[in-house]
Amino acid sequence: MSLEDLTRRVEEQHMLVNSVRNEIGKVLVGQRELVDGLLMGLFARGHILIEGVPGLAKTSAVKALASSVKADFKRIQFTPDLLPADLMGTEIFMPKTGDFTIKKGPIFHNIILADEINRAPSKVQSALLEAMQERQVTIGGTTFKLEEPFLVMATQNPIEQEGTYPLPEAQVDRFMLKLVMDYPDKTEEKEIMERVGFEKPLAINQIINPLQLDEIIALIKEIFVDEKLKDYIIDLVFATRKPKDYNIDIAEYIQFGASPRATIFLSLIARAYAFLQGRAYVTPQDIKTVAPDVLRHRIILTYEAEAEDITTEQIIGRIFDSVEVP
């Protein structure tokens, strides 16, 4: 497919993006980066982790996105007493027949809102691994495929808060993006106050059906990425593992660098971001814009970094400053 034809198709499908943004804007004020992150995860079929203090409308944002897509949606509140069977389902013995029957859990929906995911213990987190990676669930001796689209959009409170558990590294790595929400500015907060206090909530219309979503996903895979940009993505990821090879003096602060999933996801998300901008090709700035959301939860810091208050954002910034942009 020529770049002209690809550009035309991107422009045609891009109209849906603006429609979805408008629908989400009915209930969410501002937070443009969060909305774009949710859309990128949806279009790249990647799970998303959203972090922020309570009250920033994390749950409302995910529910608004799910309402704009014609798909089954389920909100699951994670609590300390939640069991894996409460999430996945279980076998139930039927006394009359003497057989076991399988009762499926709430994970068998298209879009899962895992609310406050880090308030559940590690055994519940581990139960999600198979579903998130293989998109299947095993109950007893039977394995069930999960219907597409299947997305886990999880919210979590900062781990310093009361009653939270740190997520296992293996699970965190399965999230394509980690989005960090901040407080709104004064203008946005005033609009929030007026909407919530004095206006009736608006209904969100379904904009995208599964067929249209599949077409967008296929189109994003066709977005052009130059070979030099592919090498740039590789260099960014490798710089988290072997910073000395790039003359970056941060090795003492990094315990583990980003996994190969970071390379795969960064390429996909850069394409998705280009699509959101209405372009059929990826630019170096696209990669630099989305890289923090792909890398921040994959770089494990050392005790030295924590002692010196070095953050993953600072590490990523040093890498951006040192790795040559094509």
SETIVEX-813314 format. One line per 2 residues: their letters; for each residue x, y, z of C-alpha. Coordinates in pm, whole numbers, plus 50000, padded with zeros to 5 digits. Example, Ala and Ser with C-alpha at 12.3 -4.5 7.8 and 13.67 -1.06 7.14 Angstrom:
% SETIVEX-813314
as> 51230/49550/50780 ~ 51367/49894/50714 $
% end
This chain:
% SETIVEX-813314
ms> 50000/50000/50000 ~ 50136/50343/49902 $
le> 50184/50616/50160 ~ 49916/50824/49987 $
dl> 49657/50545/50015 ~ 49758/50481/50375 $
tr> 49725/50851/50458 ~ 49378/50861/50304 $
rv> 49264/50561/50508 ~ 49409/50711/50827 $
ee> 49222/51037/50766 ~ 48897/50847/50712 $
qh> 48929/50642/51031 ~ 49059/50937/51229 $
ml> 48709/51087/51232 ~ 48609/50813/51475 $
vn> 48886/50918/51713 ~ 48751/51272/51741 $
sv> 48401/51134/51798 ~ 48524/50913/52083 $
rn> 48713/51205/52238 ~ 48396/51413/52228 $
ei> 48197/51138/52400 ~ 48458/51092/52673 $
gk> 48466/51470/52716 ~ 48104/51456/52831 $
vl> 48215/51311/53164 ~ 48589/51383/53180 $
vg> 48731/51735/53199 ~ 49078/51784/53053 $
qr> 49316/51487/53094 ~ 49395/51482/52719 $
el> 49708/51270/52772 ~ 49510/51014/52971 $
vd> 49240/50991/52702 ~ 49503/50947/52430 $
gl> 49673/50679/52640 ~ 49347/50488/52680 $
lm> 49279/50511/52307 ~ 49630/50392/52222 $
gl> 49587/50091/52448 ~ 49250/50015/52290 $
fa> 49384/50041/51934 ~ 49704/49848/52011 $
rg> 49520/49578/52212 ~ 49735/49646/52515 $
hi> 49653/49644/52885 ~ 49682/49973/53071 $
li> 49777/50060/53429 ~ 49660/50400/53556 $
eg> 49813/50543/53873 ~ 49692/50840/54071 $
vp> 49561/50944/54409 ~ 49189/50883/54481 $
gl> 48941/51127/54332 ~ 49107/51201/53997 $
ak> 48836/51025/53791 ~ 49048/50724/53693 $
ts> 48746/50497/53712 ~ 48523/50745/53528 $
av> 48774/50771/53243 ~ 48783/50396/53185 $
ka> 48406/50363/53211 ~ 48362/50647/52961 $
la> 48594/50480/52711 ~ 48420/50145/52753 $
ss> 48081/50310/52702 ~ 48194/50451/52367 $
vk> 48286/50102/52240 ~ 48026/49837/52158 $
ad> 48170/49569/52384 ~ 48096/49392/52712 $
fk> 48226/49589/53009 ~ 48279/49475/53368 $
ri> 48406/49666/53668 ~ 48578/49456/53935 $
qf> 48658/49613/54270 ~ 48982/49463/54403 $
tp> 48986/49418/54781 ~ 49218/49241/55028 $
dl> 48974/48950/55071 ~ 48931/48886/54695 $
lp> 49009/48527/54586 ~ 49129/48406/54243 $
ad> 48801/48214/54199 ~ 48608/48539/54250 $
lm> 48786/48671/53944 ~ 48828/48373/53712 $
gt> 48544/48142/53813 ~ 48539/47797/53968 $
ei> 48407/47442/53945 ~ 48084/47381/54134 $
fm> 47973/47035/54244 ~ 47614/46947/54152 $
pk> 47479/46696/54411 ~ 47188/46582/54193 $
tg> 47405/46471/53903 ~ 47731/46409/54087 $
df> 47913/46617/53825 ~ 48106/46941/53836 $
ti> 47992/47243/53639 ~ 48199/47550/53563 $
kk> 48081/47892/53668 ~ 48272/48160/53479 $
gp> 48392/48467/53665 ~ 48374/48836/53570 $
if> 48702/48812/53375 ~ 48496/48680/53081 $
hn> 48414/49025/52942 ~ 48574/49237/52669 $
ii> 48686/49537/52873 ~ 48776/49481/53238 $
la> 48812/49768/53479 ~ 49031/49633/53758 $
de> 48961/49905/54012 ~ 49234/49964/54272 $
in> 49416/49653/54153 ~ 49696/49689/54409 $
ra> 49458/49644/54703 ~ 49432/49269/54634 $
ps> 49704/49025/54748 ~ 49962/48867/54516 $
kv> 49773/48539/54461 ~ 49493/48733/54294 $
qs> 49742/48930/54086 ~ 49904/48604/53973 $
al> 49567/48471/53861 ~ 49555/48751/53604 $
le> 49882/48656/53434 ~ 49742/48388/53203 $
am> 49445/48600/53103 ~ 49657/48906/53026 $
qe> 49927/48728/52828 ~ 49763/48428/52659 $
rq> 49412/48575/52663 ~ 49276/48253/52804 $
vt> 49161/48124/53143 ~ 49204/47776/53288 $
ig> 48943/47656/53537 ~ 49004/47310/53672 $
gt> 49129/47116/53371 ~ 48945/47322/53108 $
tf> 49092/47616/52919 ~ 48866/47887/52780 $
kl> 48968/48143/52517 ~ 48872/48501/52596 $
ee> 48682/48684/52325 ~ 48844/48979/52148 $
pf> 48877/49255/52226 ~ 49006/49171/52572 $
lv> 49159/49457/52765 ~ 49246/49497/53131 $
ma> 49242/49863/53229 ~ 49356/49877/53588 $
tq> 49367/50165/53832 ~ 49598/50175/54130 $
np> 49672/50411/54415 ~ 50033/50508/54490 $
ie> 50195/50222/54683 ~ 50273/50449/54976 $
qe> 49903/50462/55063 ~ 49742/50249/55332 $
gt> 49631/49898/55238 ~ 49816/49862/54907 $
yp> 50035/49578/54778 ~ 50315/49624/54523 $
lp> 50229/49446/54197 ~ 50459/49158/54092 $
ea> 50713/49257/53826 ~ 50585/48981/53593 $
qv> 50238/49131/53598 ~ 50347/49493/53569 $
dr> 50547/49400/53258 ~ 50228/49274/53092 $
fm> 50078/49621/53099 ~ 50156/49792/52772 $
lk> 50131/50138/52927 ~ 50150/50291/53271 $
lv> 49970/50626/53276 ~ 50018/50867/53564 $
md> 49737/51111/53645 ~ 49793/51447/53809 $
yp> 49560/51704/53963 ~ 49361/51928/53725 $
dk> 49443/52297/53695 ~ 49215/52570/53839 $
te> 49011/52617/53523 ~ 48949/52245/53484 $
ek> 48862/52200/53850 ~ 48609/52482/53830 $
ei> 48443/52311/53533 ~ 48442/51983/53726 $
me> 48274/52157/54020 ~ 48005/52306/53797 $
rv> 47940/51982/53608 ~ 47918/51754/53907 $
gf> 47735/51994/54132 ~ 47485/52157/53898 $
ek> 47453/51963/53573 ~ 47285/51635/53489 $
pl> 47538/51371/53369 ~ 47531/51322/52993 $
ai> 47485/50980/52835 ~ 47774/50845/52629 $
nq> 47694/50708/52285 ~ 47857/50397/52139 $
ii> 48083/50510/51856 ~ 48302/50213/51766 $
np> 48177/49861/51700 ~ 48405/49552/51701 $
lq> 48437/49550/51320 ~ 48550/49914/51312 $
ld> 48791/49846/51596 ~ 48946/49555/51404 $
ei> 48986/49780/51098 ~ 49163/50047/51303 $
ia> 49391/49788/51467 ~ 49485/49647/51124 $
li> 49543/49997/50987 ~ 49775/50094/51274 $
ke> 49994/49793/51198 ~ 50045/49941/50850 $
if> 50167/50278/50981 ~ 50513/50341/50834 $
vd> 50817/50324/51063 ~ 51154/50404/50908 $
ek> 51442/50162/50971 ~ 51635/50437/51150 $
lk> 51345/50483/51390 ~ 51332/50110/51456 $
dy> 51700/50128/51549 ~ 51624/50430/51768 $
ii> 51363/50228/51958 ~ 51616/49947/52006 $
dl> 51876/50195/52135 ~ 51635/50347/52386 $
vf> 51549/50006/52530 ~ 51908/49881/52532 $
at> 52018/50200/52707 ~ 51806/50092/53006 $
rk> 52000/49765/53022 ~ 52354/49870/52929 $
pk> 52373/50246/52981 ~ 52755/50241/52979 $
dy> 52748/50141/52611 ~ 52579/50476/52545 $
ni> 52806/50675/52779 ~ 52526/50731/53029 $
di> 52639/50726/53392 ~ 52325/50571/53544 $
ae> 52416/50201/53575 ~ 52431/50219/53955 $
yi> 52067/50330/53965 ~ 51919/50055/53745 $
qf> 51869/49706/53886 ~ 51687/49570/53581 $
ga> 51630/49735/53246 ~ 51327/49712/53019 $
sp> 51228/49372/52881 ~ 51186/49285/52511 $
ra> 50816/49360/52557 ~ 50918/49726/52580 $
ti> 51061/49711/52228 ~ 50747/49549/52088 $
fl> 50508/49777/52274 ~ 50701/50096/52197 $
sl> 50684/50021/51826 ~ 50309/49952/51844 $
ia> 50227/50251/52063 ~ 50432/50487/51845 $
ra> 50221/50375/51548 ~ 49901/50419/51748 $
ya> 50008/50768/51856 ~ 50083/50866/51496 $
fl> 49735/50746/51405 ~ 49583/50961/51680 $
qg> 49760/51259/51523 ~ 49612/51171/51183 $
ra> 49943/51064/51029 ~ 50042/50751/50837 $
yv> 50404/50759/50954 ~ 50596/50772/51282 $
tp> 50829/51058/51375 ~ 51109/51062/51635 $
qd> 50894/51293/51850 ~ 50616/51033/51852 $
ik> 50857/50783/52006 ~ 50984/51033/52264 $
tv> 50627/51126/52356 ~ 50504/50773/52428 $
ap> 50829/50614/52553 ~ 50788/50725/52919 $
dv> 50449/50551/52942 ~ 50600/50230/52801 $
lr> 50924/50235/53001 ~ 50846/50384/53345 $
hr> 50712/50060/53496 ~ 50975/49838/53333 $
ii> 51284/50001/53479 ~ 51352/49859/53826 $
lt> 51561/50097/54035 ~ 51830/50007/54288 $
ye> 51840/50104/54654 ~ 52096/50371/54561 $
ae> 51842/50538/54333 ~ 51577/50532/54605 $
ae> 51821/50670/54858 ~ 51908/50959/54629 $
di> 51543/51015/54523 ~ 51620/50925/54162 $
tt> 51299/50848/53970 ~ 51240/50643/53657 $
eq> 51130/50964/53481 ~ 51472/51114/53551 $
ii> 51642/50799/53421 ~ 51435/50811/53102 $
gr> 51517/51181/53062 ~ 51890/51106/53085 $
if> 51851/50837/52820 ~ 51664/51076/52588 $
ds> 51941/51334/52629 ~ 52216/51083/52548 $
ve> 52077/50853/52275 ~ 52120/51012/51934 $
vp> 51795/51095/51756 ~ 51792/50993/51388 $
% end
